[in-house]
Amino acid sequence: MTAEQRELFRLAILRVLDANRTRFGLSVQAMIHMLPMFGFSGAKEENVLDDIEYLSRRELVSEVLKVVSKENRCWRISQAGIGFLDARS
């Protein structure tokens, strides 16, 4: 991906999470399923996970801490992520 495509991909991840503001978060597979709405079909799990971790380091998304089935990781948009998207709208 070019730098511009990578930015658009990260914004699409944020928009998916923003559209699904649940306290339980979304898994990578759920995000992959919804990314085509924002123009990204065929996304690979490792690419989505890499960008989620990037967004997490920027505190735009946060991982949901699970007590049961910790291997099924999920994320949700943070308040900073919501503010970031609102500022871009």
GUNU-865239 format. One record per atom (N, C-alpha, C): residue in three letters; x, y, z. Coordinates in steps of 0.2 Angstrom, whole numbers, plus 5000, padded with zeros to 4 digits. Layout:
AlaXYZ/...
***
This chain:
Met500449945000/Met500050005000/Met500450065000/Thr500250114997/Thr500550184997/Thr500450215004/Ala500750265005/Ala500650305012/Ala499950325012/Glu499650355006/Glu499050375006/Glu498550325007/Gln498650265004/Gln498150205005/Gln498150185012/Arg498750185015/Arg498850165022/Arg498450205027/Glu498450275025/Glu498150315029/Glu497350305029/Leu497150295023/Leu496450285021/Leu496150225025/Phe496650175024/Phe496450105028/Phe496350115035/Arg496850155038/Arg496850165045/Arg496150205047/Leu496050255043/Leu495350285044/Leu494750245043/Ala494850195039/Ala494250155038/Ala494150105044/Ile494750085047/Ile494650045053/Ile494350085059/Leu494550145059/Leu494250195064/Leu493550205063/Arg493350215057/Arg492650225055/Arg492250155057/Val492450095055/Val492150035057/Val492050035065/Leu492550045068/Leu492450045076/Leu492050105078/Asp492050155075/Asp491550215077/Asp490850195076/Ala490750165070/Ala490050145068/Ala489750085073/Asn490250055077/Asn490049995081/Asn490250005088/Arg490050065091/Arg490250075098/Arg489950035103/Thr490249975104/Thr490049925109/Thr490549915114/Arg490349905120/Arg490849895125/Arg491249835124/Phe490949785120/Phe491349725119/Phe491849725113/Gly491849775110/Gly492349785104/Gly492149745098/Leu492649745093/Leu492549705087/Leu493249665086/Ser493149605084/Ser493749565082/Ser494049585075/Val494649565074/Val494949575067/Val494449555062/Gln494249495063/Gln493749465057/Gln493149505056/Ala492849525062/Ala492249575061/Ala492449635057/Met493049665059/Met493249725055/Met493349705048/Ile493649655046/Ile493749635039/Ile493149625036/His492649605039/His491949595036/His491649665034/Met491749715038/Met491449775037/Met491849825033/Leu492549815032/Leu492949865029/Leu492749875021/Pro492449825018/Pro492249845011/Pro491749905010/Met491349915016/Met490949975016/Met491350035015/Phe491950035016/Phe492450095016/Phe492950085010/Gly492850035006/Gly493250035000/Gly493849985000/Phe493849945006/Phe494349895007/Phe494149825007/Ser494149795001/Ser493949725001/Ser494549675001/Gly494549625004/Gly495049575003/Gly495649595008/Ala495449625013/Ala496049645018/Ala496249585022/Lys496849575023/Lys497249525027/Lys497249535034/Glu497149485038/Glu497149485045/Glu497749515048/Glu498349495045/Glu498949525048/Glu499049605047/Asn498749625041/Asn498749695039/Asn498349735044/Val497749705045/Val497249745050/Val497549745057/Leu497849685059/Leu498149685066/Leu498649735066/Asp499149735061/Asp499649785062/Asp499449855062/Asp498949875059/Asp498649945059/Asp498249955065/Ile497949905068/Ile497549915074/Ile498149925080/Glu498649895080/Glu499149905084/Glu499449975084/Tyr499549995078/Tyr499750065076/Tyr499350115079/Leu498650105078/Leu498150155081/Leu498150145088/Ser498250085091/Ser498250075098/Ser498850115101/Arg499450115098/Arg499950155101/Arg499850225101/Arg499450255096/Arg499250325096/Arg498650335100/Glu498450285104/Glu497850295108/Glu497250315105/Leu497150295099/Leu496450305095/Leu496050245096/Val496250185097/Val495850125099/Val496150095105/Ser495750055108/Ser496050015114/Ser495749945114/Glu496149905117/Glu495949835117/Glu495449825123/Val495049775121/Val494549765126/Val494849705131/Leu494849715137/Leu495149665141/Leu494649615143/Lys494749555141/Lys494249495142/Lys494549445147/Val494049425151/Val494149375156/Val494149305153/Val493649295149/Val493649225146/Val493849235139/Ser494149185136/Ser494349175129/Ser494849235127/Lys495349245131/Lys495849305130/Lys496149305123/Glu496149245120/Glu496449235113/Glu496049265108/Asn495349275109/Asn494949315104/Asn494949385106/Arg495449415103/Arg495549485105/Arg495049535101/Cys494849585105/Cys494449635102/Cys494649705104/Trp494449755099/Trp494649825100/Trp494049865100/Arg494049925103/Arg493549975102/Arg493850045101/Ile493450095098/Ile493750155097/Ile493750195104/Ser494350235105/Ser494350275111/Ser494050335110/Gln494050375116/Gln493750445116/Gln494250485111/Ala494850475111/Ala495350515107/Ala495150495100/Gly495050435098/Gly494850415091/Gly494250445089/Ile493750445093/Ile493050485092/Ile493250555090/Gly493650585095/Gly493750655094/Gly494150675087/Phe494650625086/Phe494950635080/Phe494550625073/Leu494050575073/Leu493650575068/Leu493150635067/Asp492950655073/Asp492450715073/Asp492850775070/Ala493450785072/Ala493850845069/Ala493950835062/Arg493950775059/Arg494050765052/Arg493350775048/Ser492850775051/Ser492150775048/Ser491950835046/
***
